[in-house]
Amino acid sequence: AFHSCQSPRPAPPRPSTTPCLRALSSAAMKRSAACALLLLTLTGAASALSVSETVGLRAASGTPVERVVNLLKDLKEKLEMDEKKEQKTYDKYACWCEKTTARKAAAIDEANNELRALGQDILSLKGKIATLAAEIEQLEADIAANKKAQ
């Protein structure tokens, strides 16, 4: 069986300074590099084949990446549902705040108006008290004068 990465004849040894060290010729080195590259490619293809078979087997339960993607999708859906719930709660709270603020503002305006009215009533009643006190003094003086006159 002749493979393209195998040379039909062994490369001649290159003379070296020491007899026990031999190096391949440049052509043999090129063939060896090509053979190694082809071997790595074939090994990689076999690994890729086994990986694709493994992916096929894991597809039923889901690969880790698919599980992560599914978890992220579930998380996104949960976040969207939470967002809707929180938005409803916020809208309800915002509505309550607006109604309460309007009601309190109206109550404050009404209380301020009532304070002004009561303040005016107090002033008018103070004036009336002063007038009546003056009348009482006058009447007491008249009574005292009538008693002397009798």
Secondary structure, DSSP 8 states (H G I E B T S, - for coil): ---TTS-SS----B--SSTT--B--HHHHHHHHHHHHHHHHHHHHHHHHHHHHHHHHHTTT--HHHHHHHHHHHHHHHHHHHHHHHHHHHHHHHHHHHHHHHHHHHHHHHHHHHHHHHHHHHHHHHHHHHHHHHHHHHHHHHHHHHHHH-
